[in-house]
Amino acid sequence: MLKGFKEFISRGNVIELAVGVIIGAAFKNIVDALVNGVINPLIAASVGKPDFSKAFIVTFHGTDITFGVLLTAVINFLIMAFALYFFLVLPMNYLAKRTKKSEDEAPKEVSEEVQLLTEIRDALAQGTPRY
């Protein structure tokens, strides 16, 4: 049982996942700053409130049900997804495509051994001796 756990921990996927979580936590601070410093003031300028947490309140048997809190959370999630896509995913996909294109365009140098083996293969296919 411990051997299986050791193999699981030593796999690269666990380390990559840990790095992803740490980077995600650091990126969350950037997105929070964007939401709190830019998006919420724009919402406050247009609607009059910085978020919807105090809006859409329904009182049911003396208990407040705040649909605005859910709406604010959904909007914040969409803003975070938007920021992740346009600031991380899209540039990384562009960079990967550009890198792949430059690798495809680069001429591949063939070593002398490969050239000689290719000549031998072609001569054998033709049935003519090389010597």
C-alpha positions in Angstrom: 0.0 0.0 0.0 2.8 2.5 0.8 4.6 1.5 -2.4 1.5 2.5 -4.5 1.3 5.8 -2.6 5.0 6.5 -3.2 4.6 5.8 -6.9 1.5 8.1 -7.0 3.4 11.0 -5.3 6.5 10.6 -7.4 4.6 10.9 -10.7 4.9 14.2 -12.5 1.2 14.8 -12.6 1.0 15.5 -8.9 3.8 18.0 -9.0 2.2 19.7 -12.1 -1.1 19.9 -10.3 0.5 21.4 -7.2 2.2 24.1 -9.4 -1.1 24.7 -11.2 -2.9 25.3 -7.8 -0.2 27.7 -6.6 -0.2 29.6 -9.9 -4.0 29.7 -9.8 -4.0 31.1 -6.3 -1.6 33.8 -7.3 -3.6 34.6 -10.4 -6.7 34.9 -8.2 -5.2 38.0 -6.6 -4.8 39.6 -10.0 -8.4 38.8 -10.9 -9.7 40.0 -7.5 -7.9 43.3 -8.1 -9.5 43.5 -11.6 -12.9 42.8 -10.2 -12.6 45.0 -7.1 -10.7 47.9 -8.7 -12.2 48.1 -12.2 -15.3 46.0 -12.8 -17.2 46.7 -9.5 -16.7 50.5 -9.8 -18.0 50.3 -13.3 -21.0 48.4 -12.1 -21.5 50.9 -9.3 -21.3 53.8 -11.8 -23.9 52.3 -14.0 -26.3 50.6 -11.5 -25.5 52.5 -8.3 -24.2 49.6 -6.2 -20.8 47.9 -6.5 -22.3 44.4 -6.5 -25.7 42.8 -6.3 -25.4 41.3 -2.8 -28.0 43.8 -1.4 -30.3 43.5 -4.4 -32.9 40.8 -5.2 -33.7 40.1 -1.5 -36.8 38.1 -0.8 -38.2 37.7 2.7 -39.8 34.3 3.3 -41.2 33.6 6.8 -38.9 36.1 8.4 -35.8 34.9 6.6 -34.0 36.9 3.9 -33.2 34.9 0.8 -30.5 36.9 -1.1 -30.4 36.0 -4.8 -28.1 39.0 -5.3 -25.2 37.1 -3.6 -25.6 34.3 -6.0 -25.8 36.7 -8.9 -22.6 38.4 -7.7 -20.8 35.1 -7.4 -21.8 34.0 -10.9 -20.7 37.3 -12.4 -17.3 37.1 -10.5 -16.9 33.5 -11.8 -17.6 34.6 -15.4 -15.1 37.5 -15.0 -12.5 35.1 -13.7 -13.2 32.6 -16.5 -13.0 35.5 -19.1 -9.7 36.7 -17.6 -8.2 33.2 -17.5 -9.2 32.5 -21.1 -8.0 35.8 -22.6 -4.9 36.4 -20.5 -3.6 32.8 -20.2 -5.2 30.2 -22.5 -5.4 32.3 -25.7 -1.8 33.6 -25.5 -0.5 30.1 -24.6 -2.4 28.5 -27.5 -1.0 31.3 -29.9 2.5 30.7 -28.6 2.2 26.9 -29.0 0.9 27.3 -32.5 3.6 29.7 -33.4 6.3 27.5 -31.9 5.0 24.4 -33.8 4.9 26.4 -37.1 8.5 27.5 -36.7 9.5 23.9 -35.9 7.7 22.6 -39.0 9.3 25.3 -41.2 12.9 24.6 -39.9 14.8 22.4 -42.4 15.8 19.1 -40.9 19.4 18.3 -41.3 20.2 14.7 -42.2 23.4 13.2 -40.9 25.8 11.5 -43.3 24.9 8.1 -41.9 21.2 8.6 -42.7 22.1 9.8 -46.2 24.3 6.7 -46.8 21.6 4.4 -45.5 19.0 6.1 -47.7 21.3 5.6 -50.7 21.8 1.9 -49.8 18.0 1.4 -49.4 17.3 3.1 -52.7 20.0 1.0 -54.5 18.6 -2.2 -53.0 15.1 -1.2 -54.1 16.3 -0.7 -57.6 18.2 -3.9 -57.6 21.4 -2.4 -58.8 24.6 -2.9 -56.8 26.2 0.3 -55.5 29.8 -0.8 -56.0 
